[in-house]
Amino acid sequence: AHEDRHIRFYDNNTGALVHSMVAHLDAVTSLSVDQHGLYLISGSHDCSIRVWNLENKACVQEMTAHRKKFDESILDVAFHPSRPFIASAGADAMAKVYI
C-alpha cells in the first residue's frame, strides 16, 4: 500500500517486484488477504474498498464505504479469520462489518 495509489507485489524469496498496479484514485491505506490466500482487500482515502482476485490481479468488487474527513477516509480493512466477513474503520469515526 502506498500514497502513490499503487499496490505492489514482491517475490518472498528474492524481494524482486513481480507486479505493480494502480489500485485506487487516492492513497492506498490498508491491505488484507483472506485466510485462503485467494482475495486481497484494499482501503483508500478515495472512500472505497476494493476486493481483488489475487490470481489475476483483477478488481472483482468495489464499495464506497466511508466519508472523507480532513482528507482521510478508510484507515483500516480486514478479513475475518474464519468467516466470510470484511471490516473497515474510517476517519468518519465509523467501523463497519460487511456480511
Sequence and secondary structure as in RCSB ss.txt:
>XXXX:A:sequence
AHEDRHIRFYDNNTGALVHSMVAHLDAVTSLSVDQHGLYLISGSHDCSIRVWNLENKACVQEMTAHRKKFDESIL
DVAFHPSRPFIASAGADAMAKVYI
>XXXX:A:secstr
  TTSEEEEE TTT  EEEEEE  SS EEEEEE TTSSEEEEEETTSEEEEEETTTTEEEEEEE    BTTB EE
EEEE SSSS EEEEETTS EEEE 
